[in-house]
């Protein structure tokens, strides 16, 4: 997991929901989702020191990939719960780092085989 000079780590979050919980077809989820994305999430990101650096919808699946910088995995997990995302989506958090860092690390480690 990459840790920059500010103590931030990069995480990739995979989110998904069932078809009936889609904001596309469910008006209640749509209203709630708008509130999460436009109000709750930005306020909490500021409060928790989290920065969103990417967001992608995986068409036509009911999946999204979000990329965040956060001080810790626990902070990001708490953000997902407190913002309301986990009220209508499932989520997996993946620690991540640039492939260039992995290449350097591999060059310094002895081979296993």
C-alpha positions in Angstrom: 0.0 0.0 0.0 1.4 3.3 -1.0 2.0 5.8 1.7 2.8 9.3 0.6 4.5 12.1 2.5 1.2 13.3 4.0 0.5 9.9 5.5 -2.2 9.1 3.0 -2.8 5.7 1.4 -4.5 4.8 -1.8 -7.4 2.5 -1.9 -9.6 1.1 -4.7 -13.2 0.4 -3.6 -15.4 -1.9 -5.6 -19.1 -1.2 -5.0 -22.1 -3.2 -6.3 -25.8 -3.6 -5.7 -28.7 -5.8 -6.7 -30.8 -4.7 -9.8 -33.8 -3.8 -7.6 -31.6 -1.5 -5.5 -30.5 0.5 -8.6 -31.0 4.3 -8.6 -31.9 3.8 -12.3 -35.2 2.0 -11.5 -35.8 2.6 -7.8 -37.0 6.1 -6.9 -36.3 5.7 -3.2 -32.7 4.6 -3.8 -32.3 7.3 -6.4 -33.3 10.0 -3.8 -31.1 8.5 -1.1 -28.2 8.1 -3.5 -28.3 11.7 -4.6 -28.2 12.7 -1.0 -25.2 10.5 -0.3 -23.3 11.6 -3.4 -24.1 15.3 -3.3 -24.3 16.1 0.4 -23.2 13.4 2.9 -20.1 12.0 1.1 -18.4 15.4 0.3 -19.0 16.7 3.9 -17.6 13.5 5.4 -14.6 13.3 3.1 -13.6 16.8 4.2 -14.2 15.9 7.9 -12.2 12.6 7.7 -9.4 13.9 5.4 -10.4 11.6 2.5 -9.9 12.6 -1.2 -11.6 10.9 -4.1 -9.3 10.6 -7.0 -11.4 8.5 -9.4 -14.8 7.1 -10.0 -15.9 4.7 -12.7 -19.2 2.9 -13.4 -18.8 -0.6 -15.0 -21.4 -0.6 -17.7 -23.8 -2.4 -17.9 -23.1 -4.0 -14.6 -24.5 -2.5 -11.3 -20.9 -2.0 -10.2 -18.6 1.0 -9.6 -14.9 1.4 -8.9 -14.0 4.3 -6.7 -10.4 5.4 -5.9 -9.7 7.2 -2.7 -6.7 8.6 -0.7 -7.3 8.2 3.0 -5.2 8.2 6.2 -6.2 4.5 6.9 -8.4 1.7 5.8 -10.4 2.1 9.0 -11.1 5.8 8.1 -12.2 4.8 4.6 -14.4 2.0 6.0 -16.0 4.4 8.5 -16.6 6.8 5.6 -18.5 4.2 3.6 -20.8 3.4 6.5 -21.3 6.9 7.8 -21.9 8.4 4.4 -24.7 5.9 3.7 -23.1 4.1 0.8 -23.3 0.8 2.6 -27.0 1.3 3.1 -27.6 0.4 -0.6 -24.3 -1.1 -2.0 -21.9 -3.8 -1.0 -18.3 -2.7 -1.0 -14.8 -4.2 -1.0 -11.7 -2.1 -0.1 -8.4 -2.9 -1.8 -5.1 -1.4 -0.6 -3.3 -0.3 -3.8 -0.1 1.2 -5.1 1.3 2.2 -8.5 2.7 -0.7 -10.6 6.0 1.2 -10.7 6.4 0.7 -7.0 5.7 -3.0 -7.3 8.3 -3.3 -10.1 10.9 -1.6 -7.8 9.9 -3.9 -4.9 10.2 -7.0 -7.0 13.7 -6.0 -8.1 14.9 -5.9 -4.5 13.2 -9.2 -3.3 14.9 -12.6 -3.8 12.8 -14.9 -6.1 10.8 -17.6 -4.3 11.3 -20.2 -7.0 
